[in-house]
Amino acid sequence: MSIIEEIYVLSAFIEQPGGGNKAGVVLHGEHLSDENMQAIAKELNYSETAFVLPSKKADFKVRFFSPESEVDLCGHATIATFNLLRDKHIISPGIYTQETKVGILQLNVKEQFVYMQQNLPIFGDSLPYDEIKNIFEEDDFVNESLPIRVVSTAMREIFVPIKSVKLMNLLTPDFAEITRLSKKYNTIGVHVFAFDEKENIYGRNFAPILGIDEESATGTSNGALSCYLFTHYKTQRQFDLRQGYSMNKPSLIKGKLLIKENEITGVWVGGTAKILQEKVIL
């Protein structure tokens, strides 16, 4: 590459050592072209890399690139970015705003955690089983007590309930079929989830259309999943959502909903992040 840039690498939503989801963060990206940003994201080859720029509308502007293309919003890279800004003493704990391609969103920066605001949920199509039966090599995996549904709090995804956590972790995805389905329903991928015997919630996320076969922790997906669960499963306001266990990268995403008169009026997801490498030079 002809680009020379200082980059931080963090792991966001860590629950246990070795867990979480890695993201690159460039704190001063205003001098980079779109082509530069895309090249850096491709070189790093994490699911997303965040670029922090000045904003006339918010405290910061943040752009997100997967190895293949720019994406409108990324939860784990946002959590990584604002944990980094705090840890580098660029900001202190408090409320901040970020300008993104899905609008201006708030961040609640705490001493150890960062919570990011998401858009209110948009519920889309309910899919019949026949539409998703070929996305995994296995048969008979759907928990039929819950719907298969498109939901978005930032980006549209297909949410598929699975019969058990054990079965979910054994599923073998057909990435070509997931890509086909994503194109058909104008979504970025599929998020599957299941409950263990104590009703703890686990998930897996597949977005091959973005160049991400499987991701260990996805903030935007779990914000939408929180809304799905409130609407279709249990009307609680906070959810501990675990992901990455099938990849040996245990991750914890905290979903928090604001509710008024049984309607969702606010969506937040939160987590911590750890710096893994500082000033990576490309």
HELIX and SHEET records of a PDB file:
HELIX    1   1 ASP A   34  LEU A   44  1                                  11    
HELIX    2   2 GLY A   75  ASP A   87  1                                  13    
HELIX    3   3 TYR A  129  ILE A  132  1                                   4    
HELIX    4   4 VAL A  165  LEU A  170  1                                   6    
HELIX    5   5 PHE A  175  LYS A  184  1                                  10    
HELIX    6   6 PRO A  208  LEU A  210  5                                   3    
HELIX    7   7 GLY A  219  HIS A  232  1                                  14    
HELIX    8   8 TYR A  245  MET A  247  5                                   3    
SHEET    1   A 6 GLU A  70  VAL A  71  0                                        
SHEET    2   A 6 PHE A  60  PHE A  65 -1                                        
SHEET    3   A 6 THR A  49  LEU A  53 -1                                        
SHEET    4   A 6 ASN A  21  VAL A  26  1                                        
SHEET    5   A 6 GLU A   6  ALA A  12 -1                                        
SHEET    6   A 6 ALA A 273  ILE A 281 -1                                        
SHEET    1   B13 GLU A  70  VAL A  71  0                                        
SHEET    2   B13 PHE A  60  PHE A  65 -1                                        
SHEET    3   B13 GLY A  94  THR A 100  1                                        
SHEET    4   B13 GLY A 103  VAL A 109 -1                                        
SHEET    5   B13 VAL A 114  GLN A 118 -1                                        
SHEET    6   B13 GLU A 263  GLY A 271 -1                                        
SHEET    7   B13 SER A 251  LYS A 260 -1                                        
SHEET    8   B13 GLN A 238  GLN A 243 -1                                        
SHEET    9   B13 ILE A 201  ALA A 207  1                                        
SHEET   10   B13 VAL A 190  PHE A 195 -1                                        
SHEET   11   B13 GLU A 157  PRO A 161  1                                        
SHEET   12   B13 ILE A 148  SER A 152 -1                                        
SHEET   13   B13 ILE A 122  LEU A 127 -1                                        
SHEET    1   C10 GLU A  70  VAL A  71  0                                        
SHEET    2   C10 PHE A  60  PHE A  65 -1                                        
SHEET    3   C10 GLY A  94  THR A 100  1                                        
SHEET    4   C10 GLY A 103  VAL A 109 -1                                        
SHEET    5   C10 VAL A 114  GLN A 118 -1                                        
SHEET    6   C10 GLU A 263  GLY A 271 -1                                        
SHEET    7   C10 SER A 251  LYS A 260 -1                                        
SHEET    8   C10 GLN A 238  GLN A 243 -1                                        
SHEET    9   C10 ILE A 201  ALA A 207  1                                        
SHEET   10   C10 ILE A 212  GLU A 215 -1                                        
END                                                                             
